[in-house]
Amino acid sequence: MMLRMKRPRLSAVRVWSDFCLELTFIDDQRWVVDLSQDLQDAPGLQPLLDPEIFASVILGDHGWSVEWPEPDIQIGADTLYLEMLAQRSSPHPA
């Protein structure tokens, strides 16, 4: 049964490739979001540039976030959803 989302909420997360996450939302939408630029730009996210740490991602807070237990970093599902929308609307380099 497909659920409607009033706010973005996740049902699953997994590492897709280097610094990309495959996100499955509760309404069965599945998207890949590339976090590589965000990890470079935000000092608080730079520990995730370590591939082993990045690979430790888990679903957090009943699907309202993803998290990396060590080094205690969380990103909200709504933030990831907005990032995914921005990436989908951006032109891809040729």
C-alpha positions in Angstrom: 0.0 0.0 0.0 1.4 3.4 -1.0 1.2 6.0 1.7 0.8 9.7 1.0 3.5 12.0 2.3 2.6 15.3 4.0 6.2 15.7 4.9 9.1 13.7 3.4 9.8 10.5 5.4 12.0 7.7 4.5 11.4 3.9 4.6 15.0 2.9 3.6 18.4 4.3 2.8 21.5 2.6 1.3 24.8 3.7 -0.2 24.5 3.8 -4.0 28.0 4.8 -4.9 30.7 7.3 -3.8 28.9 9.8 -1.6 25.5 9.0 -3.2 22.5 7.6 -1.2 19.6 5.7 -2.6 16.6 7.0 -0.7 13.2 5.2 -0.5 10.4 7.4 0.8 7.2 6.0 2.5 5.2 6.7 -0.7 7.5 4.3 -2.6 9.4 7.1 -4.4 13.0 6.0 -4.9 15.8 8.4 -5.8 19.5 8.8 -5.7 20.9 11.9 -4.2 24.6 12.9 -4.6 26.0 14.5 -1.5 29.6 14.9 -2.7 29.4 18.7 -3.1 27.6 19.2 0.3 30.3 17.1 2.0 33.0 19.2 0.5 31.3 22.5 1.3 30.0 22.0 4.8 32.8 21.6 7.5 30.4 19.7 9.8 29.8 17.0 7.1 33.5 16.5 6.1 34.0 13.4 8.3 31.6 11.7 5.8 34.3 12.0 3.1 35.8 8.9 4.6 34.2 6.1 2.6 34.0 3.7 5.6 32.2 6.3 7.7 29.9 7.2 4.8 29.0 3.5 4.3 27.8 3.3 7.9 24.6 5.3 7.1 21.4 4.1 8.8 17.8 5.2 8.9 17.2 7.5 11.9 14.3 8.8 13.9 11.7 6.5 12.4 12.5 7.7 8.9 12.6 11.4 9.6 16.4 11.4 9.0 19.4 9.5 8.0 22.3 9.3 10.4 25.9 8.2 10.8 26.3 7.0 14.5 30.0 7.8 14.5 30.7 10.8 14.1 27.0 11.6 15.2 25.8 13.3 12.0 22.2 13.5 11.0 20.5 14.9 7.9 16.7 15.3 7.9 14.5 13.6 5.3 13.1 17.0 4.3 16.6 18.3 3.6 17.4 15.3 1.5 14.1 15.6 -0.4 14.8 19.2 -1.2 18.4 18.3 -2.3 17.0 15.6 -4.6 14.5 18.0 -6.2 17.3 20.6 -6.7 19.5 17.9 -8.4 16.7 16.7 -10.6 16.0 20.3 -11.8 19.6 21.2 -12.5 21.1 20.7 -15.9 23.6 17.9 -16.1 27.0 18.7 -17.5 27.6 17.4 -21.0 
